[in-house]
Amino acid sequence: MKIQLQEASKRFQYEWIFRNLNVELSDGDSLAITGGNGSGKSTLLKCISGAIPFSSGKITFESDKKLIPETDWYKHLAISAPYLELPEEFSLLELVNFHFKFKNPLNQIQPKELIEILYLDQHASKPVSQFSSGMKQRLKLGIALFSDVPVILLDEPTSNLDKKGIAWYSDLINDFLKHRILIVCSNEPREYEFCKQKLALEDFK
């Protein structure tokens, strides 16, 4: 898998959020997108995912030297972000089963195994609406990281996690992200210190 941004730029009305980004990422690469609150990190991640378009420039997804149509990008990526909503009327087990109707599970992991890794096995039958913010964050990260896709996009991955949760996140990254493309949006070094490349959005205004 290869992702390439060429002169990628985004503006809202007359304000440029970022301009002329050139980035190339291949299997095993990791990129940290840094910047203060409101700098445009989430906007860039949404553009990379195909959720919103760039204002100018272009982005391509390529697999086995063949371009992937923009309408198919979603099949090759998983995302965890604070602004993504979970279907809270589902129980935890129902939600995990539902998610894996759309994505294949990494290493053929079974729902019960994943729930144990999330250390949520005591809550398998509980509606997600009753989860704490930290439990929901572990769930978002878990279903993203354990989706068998070549690209993982994470926005503020340790928000709402306690000290134990932050260590758990670091262990998952070390164990399961070696051969995939990882992009992390954050202004917390603990969330991206392992990334091989860093991009400070303030440099591209």
GIPEPE-V145190 format. One record per pair of residues at least 6 apart in sequence whose ideal C-beta (glycine too) atoms are under 6 Angstrom apart, sorted by the first residue. I is the first residue (numbers start at 1). J is the second residue. Records with the same first field share a line. If there is no record, write none. Layout:
I: J, J
//
This chain:
1: 27, 63, 150
2: 26, 62
3: 25, 61
4: 24, 60
5: 21, 23, 59
6: 57, 58
7: 20, 57
8: 21, 54, 57, 59
9: 19, 55, 56, 57
10: 17, 18, 43, 47, 54, 55
11: 55
17: 40, 43
18: 40, 201, 204
19: 204
21: 204
25: 181
27: 179
28: 179
29: 181
30: 182, 195, 196
31: 183, 195, 197
32: 184, 192, 195, 198
33: 41, 44, 185, 199
34: 187, 200
35: 41, 201, 202
39: 201
40: 201
41: 185
42: 155
45: 153, 155, 185
46: 52
47: 54
49: 79, 153
50: 70, 73
60: 67
61: 68, 73
76: 149, 150, 151
77: 149, 151
78: 144, 147, 149, 152
79: 153
80: 140, 141, 144, 154
81: 155
82: 156, 159
86: 128
88: 128, 129
90: 128
91: 125, 127
92: 120, 123, 124
93: 124
95: 128
96: 111
97: 111
99: 143
103: 147
104: 148
105: 146
106: 146, 148
109: 146
114: 142, 146
115: 121, 124
118: 138, 142
133: 160
134: 160, 161, 165
137: 160, 161
145: 172, 176
150: 180
151: 181
152: 180, 182
153: 183
154: 184
155: 185
156: 186
157: 169, 191
158: 166, 169, 191
184: 191, 192
186: 192
//
